[in-house]
Every structure is written in C-alpha cells, then in structure tokens.
Amino acid sequence: MKKLRMVFLNADGKKVTFNQTNCHQELTGEVVKGFMDGVAALKLISKDGILQYELPQSADYVETIVTELF
C-alpha cells in the first residue's frame, strides 16, 4: 500500500512531514497541492508556539515493500 507523504516548512523554516495512509492512490499533483495550500491557510496547528504546516514544499507517494523472513 502506498502512503501519501506531504512535506511543509514550519514557521522556523524546518521541514515537517504529514503522512496519510488511507488515501486515493491516484491523486494528481494539482489536487494534493490544493489540499496542502488549504492546510497552510488554516494556520491551526502549532507546536511549542511555532506554527506547523506553514509552507507546502513537496508531496510524493511512498510504497513500503515488506519481505518476510520467517
């Protein structure tokens, strides 16, 4: 299963990752960028007084392959 990884910059300019595991597997870049812009515009989430998810940077699908050993 693929998960959607979205990377933002916080108010301090540090990378913050938002992962979504249960999402459509064929979202377009335009749709994801629009979502990320909406999240950034809300300015709802902060940690230790630092606004998180302030500036969208990138998004990609990450697929993990598990190889069972025993």
Buried (B, 14 or more C-beta within 10 A) or exposed (E): EBBBBBBBBBBEEEEBEBEBEEBEEEBEEEEBBEBBEEBBEEEEBEEEEEBBBBBBEBBEBEEEEEEEEE
